[in-house]
Amino acid sequence: MILGIDPGLHETGWAVLDGAPSSPRLVASGVIRTLPGVPLPERLKAIHAELEAVLLGHNIKSCAMEEMFFTTIATTVRSTLQARGVALLAMAQAGHGVTEYNPKTVKLSLTGSGSAEKAQMQTVVQKALGLADKLRPNDVADAAAIALCHLRTGRGKGLRVLDSWGAKK
């Protein structure tokens, strides 16, 4: 099983996929929401705890996360980096390495175009997973797209897991 994560301080989307690249299935998905008025350490703790529960609740073999890519304000960058850090910590504590994909690579692997629009990506994810409806919110759909990319590139086979120092396990 592959865990895909789209990290964010306000919303962290996650999706667990299983199956072959030609017939993937959505096992579980969700969004971890934190409230702006809550102190930052508590928000980060909540993200970490919920991702730990996801990792413990599924037989995860491989993890993938969106690589940092920003065209927005520094506050967004900082908060996403912090959420991303606790996600990486949760995966490292569970013994999983992480493969990162930039948005252009994810779009290219799923649609054939590195500049696909959000709506097109959601439709591709919906069809690839055989879902009646599009995944909502966008962070969950993005996490599923990252996991699909990981599965389709062949990196999601769970054959090579690196610890946080890059040593092969």
N, C-alpha and C positions, 0 to 999 in steps of 0.2 A: 504494500500500500504506500501511496505517495501523499505527503502532506504539502500542500501549497499554501503560502502565506503572503498576504498583501499587508505589510505593517503600517500602522498609523496610531497616533496617540489617541485620537477621538474614536476611530474605528479601525480595528485590525480584522481583516477578513481571512478566513481559513477554509480549506476544502480538502477532504480526503478522497482520493481516487484509487480504484483498483482495476485490474484487468489489463488486457493487451492494448498496444497503441491503436489497433483497429477496432477495438470494442471496449473502450473505457467505461467505467460506471462510477457514479457518485455514491460514495458510502455515507458521508456525512459532511455537513458544512455549517458555517455560522459566522457570526460577527461578534467581536468583543468590543463593547462600547464602554467608554469612560467619560465622565462628566467634567467639563471645564472648571467647575468650582471646587473640585476635589484636589487636595494637594498632590503635586506631581509624584512623590514617592508612592502614594497609595494607588494612583492610576497605573503606574508601572508594575507595582505588585499584583494588581488585578489582571493585567495582561499576562504576566508571567504565570500566575496560578491557573488561569483558564487554558493557556497553551499547554501547561504541564498535564492538565486533565485530558486534553485532546490526545496528547502523546501517549499517556497511560491507557486511554480508553480504546486505542486502535493499535493494530500490529504494524506500526509504521516501519517501512524499510528504507525510505529515502525522503529527503526534505528539499524543497525548493522555495526560494524567496525572491521577491522583486528586488533587483539591484537599485541602488540609489540613483535617481534621475530627477532633477528639479529644474523648473523654470519659474518657481514661485518664490515667495518671500522667505527670508532667513528664519523666521519663527517657525514656519512649517517644516523647514529642513531640520531644525534642531529637535523639534518634538518627534518627528518621524524617526530620526536617528536614535533617539532614546527608546522609542517603542521597538525599533528594530534590534537594538542592543539586548533588551530583555527577551525578545523572541530567539535570538541567537543563543543566549544563555540557557533558555529552557531546552533547546535542541541539543546543545553541548552536554548539559546535565543528563539528558536521556541517552547520550552516546551516539548522537547523529551528527554527521557533517551536513553542510548545506551547500547546494549549488545555487548560484545566483544568475538571474536572467534580466537583461535590461528590457524595457517595454518594447523596443523595436524588434528584438529577437523573438519575444513572445508573439507579437503580432505577425511577424514574418512566418513563424513556424505553423501558425494556425490558419492564416488567411492567404499567405503568399505575398502579402504586402506589409512592409514595415511601417506604413502610415495609415493602417486601418483605423476607422473611427470606432468609438466606444460601442455604439449600437451594433455595428457589424461584428465586433468581437463577442458581444453577448449572444448574438444569434448563432455564431459558430460554436460557442461553448454549449448552448442549449441543444443544438443538433448533434454535436459530437457525443454528448452524454445522454441523448435520447430523452430529454426532459420535456414535459408538457408546457412549462413556462420558463421564462428567463430567470436566472438566479438574481436575487435581490438581497441586500443592496449591492451597488457596484463593487464594493470591496470583496464580497464573496465571489462574484463573477470573475473578478481579477485574480483571486486566489486559485480558482478552478482553472483559469487560463494558464497560469504559471505551472500548475501541476500537470496539465495536459501537454504543455511545451516540454516539461521535464520527461514525461512518459514518451513523447514522440521523438525526442532527440536521442533516446536510448540511454540517457544518464539516470533514468529512474528505475534501473533494474536492481538497485541495492547491492551491487557487486563490490563497490569501492566506497568505503566509509572513512572519512578522515576525521580525526579528533580536532580539537580547537587549535592545535599546534601544527596541523598538516601532516601528522604521522599516520601512515596507513594502519588500519586496525585489522 
